[in-house]
């Protein structure tokens, strides 16, 4: 899923950072900054937003390529830097002592609509997620979103399926256990 408003969202994060100024004893907040956004894809409006924005944004598109081994591939989109591929170290999966259920019919139906995706890699990723801890379950949140965690309110990874015209897309999101302060009130959210 491409985030059309990633520039605006990142600008608000930067504003909150300037308000709170964590690590003020180590960081000089008067110096100019460059903001790096790493994403699997960008909307055409993101480039227009960057052209007229006062902050400098470096947009880097990434993909994970499954050749002989997994590679993390990046492309700097608004600079002259070339593609960079890095091998992803893969730890051996230890045999777990619990049974992993096969993928749900709903997940398999969503996967069957994808073209140009390595379905086996997605299923293997799912298996590794579920093998991490027996309390992690596959939970259907909506027809296009599957959560992995203890409950719908306590999940760590999302599989999301979307459709743009005739193209079906797959996204994986890792949730981070962060809390943010409301800039206007200072309260934690």
N, C-alpha and C positions, 0 to 999 in steps of 0.2 A: 504494500500500500504506500503510495507516494503522499507525503505530507505537504500540502499546498502552502501551509502557513508556518513552515519551520523557521523562516527568517524572523517573522514577528514573534514567535514563541521564544526563540533564542535571544532576541532583543530584550524580552521581558525577564528572562533568566539573568541576563547581563545587568539589567537595571537592579534586580533584587540583590545581585552580588555586590554592586556598588553601594547599595543601601546598608547591607550587613557587614561588608568588608572583613570576611574571615581571614585569618593569618595576616592581619595588618602589619604585624611586626616583621613579616618576611616578604611581603608583596608591596611594591610601589604602585598604588592605584592611580597615580597621575600619568603614568606612561601609556602610550597608545597600545591597543591590543588587536590581535587578529583572532577571529573566531573560526574554529575548524568544525565543520559539520560533516559527519561520516554517516552515510545513508545508503541503502540499497538502490535508491533512485531519487530523482528530483523532478518536481513539476516545472513546466516552462516558466511559470510565474516566479519561481524562486530566482531565476537568473535576472529577470527584470527587477525584482526587489533588490538584488545585490547591486545592480547598476546605479541605483539612485539612493542607496543607503549610506549614511555617514560612517558606519562601522565597516571594517574589512572582513569579509567572509571568505573562507576557503572551503569550497564544496568538494568533497571526496566521495566518489561512488565506489561501493565495494560489492563483491560477490564472492561466494565460496564455490570453488571449482573442484570437482572430483575427478582427478586423473588417476595416476597410479597411487597418489596419496592426496589428501585434502590440501588445497591451497587457498590462501586468503589473497584475493586479487583486488587492487585498488587502482583508481584512475582519478587524477586531479583534473577537475572539469573546468576550472577558471584560471588555469596557470599552464605553464609550458612543461610541467613535469610529466614524465612518461608513466606508463603502467608499472606497477610493482607487484610482484607475486612473492608471497612468503609461505613456506610450508607450515601447516598447522600440526603441531605435535599431537599425536593421538595416543592416549593412554590405553593400555589393554583393559578391556572390560572384565572385571572379576566376576566369577560366577556368583550369582546371588542365591540366597536360600529361599526365595519366594517366587511364586509364579506370576509372570507378566501376562495379562490377558491380551488376546489379539486385538488389533485396532477395531474400533466400533464400526458398524455398518455406515453410520453417518459420516465418519471420518473417511472411510474408504470411498464413499460416494463423492465427497469433495475432492479427494485426491484423483479420482478417475477423470475429472474434468480438466485437470492440468495438462498442458502441453509444454514441452521444452523444460521439464523439471525431472530430476532424478528421484522418482517415487521411492525407490529402494533406499536411497540416502535419507529421505524424510522419515520413512518407517524405522530405519536404524537409529536415527536421532531420537525418535519417540521412544524406542526401546531403551536407549541409554538414559533418557530422562527418567523413565519409570523404574529403571534398575538402580537408581541412586538411593532410593529409600522406599520401603514398602508402604509408607503413608501417602506417597504421591500417586494420585489417580488422574486419569483422563476424564475431564468433565466437559460436557457440551454446554456452552454458555448461550449460544444462539445458533441459528442454522449455519452461520459462516465462521463461528469462533469456538475453538476448543481450548480449554484451560488445563494446565497441569499443576496440581497442588493438592492440598488437603481438603479445600473447599473452594467454592466460587469466590469467597471473600478472602481467601488465603492461598493465592496461586503464585507460582514463580515464573511460568512460561506460558505464552499464548501462541497458538497456531491460528492464523486468520486467513480466510480465503475471500477474495474479492473478484469482481469482474468489471473490466473496462472494455466496452464494445464486445468483441468476440473473444478477447483474451482473458483467461482465468489466471489469477495471480495468487501466490502463496507468500505469507510473511510469518516470520517467527520473531517474537518480542520477549526479551528477558526483563522481568520486573525487578527493580532494585528497591531494597528496603530503606527508602529515604523519607525524611519528613521535611517539609518546606514551611517557611514562615510566611504568613500573609504580610506583605510589605506595608500595607496600610495600618494594620493593627498590631503587628508583631506576634500574633498568635500562631502556634503551630497548627498545621492542617493535618 
